[in-house]
Each structure stands twice: as C-alpha cells, then as structure tokens.
Amino acid sequence: MQYSIGIEYALHCLTYLIHLPKGTSIGIKDLAAFQGVSETYLSKAFTKLKKAGIVHSIPGSKGGYRLAKAPEDITFLDVVEAIEGTQPHFVCTEIRQSCIILQDKEEPSDLFKAPCAIRQVMVEAEQKMKEHLRSKTLSWLNDNLQAQLPQHLLQAGSEWFEAAMSRR
C-alpha cells in the first residue's frame, strides 16, 4: 500500500495554516512556493480537503485557505481519507472458492462459511493503522515540528508568510 504524495503535501501545508492570524488566509500559490511543490497538485489536494470540511476556501484575489476546524480536531486519518478516499485498502475476492481442486466437486456448503483468514488479517491491519492515524492530530504534528526545527527556521517561515500575505 502506498499513499499519494498529496497526503504529505497536505499535512505540511496544513501546519502553516495553524499560525495564520485570525481572519486571514493564504493562497495555494504561496503554499506551493514555500514548500517547493506543484501548485496544480496542491490545489487538487486542497479541493479535497475543502470538500471534507478540513479547510475553508476564501474566494477572491486576496483569498486562499484557512483551517475549518481546530488543529486538535483534524486527525491524520481525516487528511488521508480526504485525499485518498475511504475505500478499504484490501478487497477479498474469495479466490479460495475458485481453486482447481474444488471445481466440479460437491463440497459441503459450510466449507466457506468460515471467514477468509487472509481477509481477517488484512482488515485487522487496516483497522490498527486507522486507529494510529486517528490518534495523531494536526496539533500533534505542529508540536513536533516546533520542537524539532531550530527557532531561526521557524521565525524565517513566519516572516515569509507575513510577507506573502502583505503582497496580496
């Protein structure tokens, strides 16, 4: 299983929205420029985040995006499901019923009543992963970044976004 890069783009960019002054927004162009990512791709991700209620879109030339919820109420799972969808990662097609040694045989109908063991393992693994993603929030990510990044880089980032907003 591999997630699209849109999740990484979204999570990084959402952390910048945490620090926006109240009543302001930042445009996709600025977010993409700051992060060094594709504006088109980031725009598609943010359209999905908006549809999921994670961000608000502010129209107009001075518009952009801001968080629609508090950072502690936005989980990694929210972002993953907004970008990737909610379909299960594994779909059991019951190929065990197509085994050549069972063809043209009259096996007891209860042979396949027991759940497929492969399906059980895969569903359980996905549930555990979702639980973990649900336990990590945007606020948690921001706290970790604030603790890991040197203060001068945090300050430089804040100043960059302030300048970007004043240019609009």
C-alpha positions, 0 to 999 in steps of 0.5 A: 500500500502506498499513499499519494504524495498529496497526503504529505503535501497536505499535512505540511501545508496544513501546519502553516495554516495553524499560525495564520492570524485570525481572519486571514488566509493564504493562497495555494500559490504561496503554499506551493512556493514555500514548500517547493511543490506543484501548485496544480497538485496542491490545489487538487489536494486542497479541493479535497480537503475543502470538500471534507470540511478540513479547510475553508476556501476564501474566494477572491484575489486576496483569498486562499485557505484557512483551517475549518476546524481546530488543529486538535480536531483534524486527525491524520486519518481525516487528511488521508481519507480526504485525499485518498478516499475511504475505500478499504485498502484490501478487497477479498475476492474469495479466490479460495472458492475458485481453486482447481481442486474444488471445481466440479466437486460437491463440497459441503456448503459450510466449507466457506462459511468460515471467514477468509483468514487472509481477509481477517488479517488484512482488515485487522491491519487496516483497522490498527493503522486507522486507529494510529492515524486517528490518534495523531492530530494536526496539533500533534504534528505542529508540536513536533515540528516546533520542537524539532526545527531550530527557532531561526527556521521557524521565525524565517517561515513566519516572516515569509508568510507575513510577507506573502500575505502583505503582497496580496 
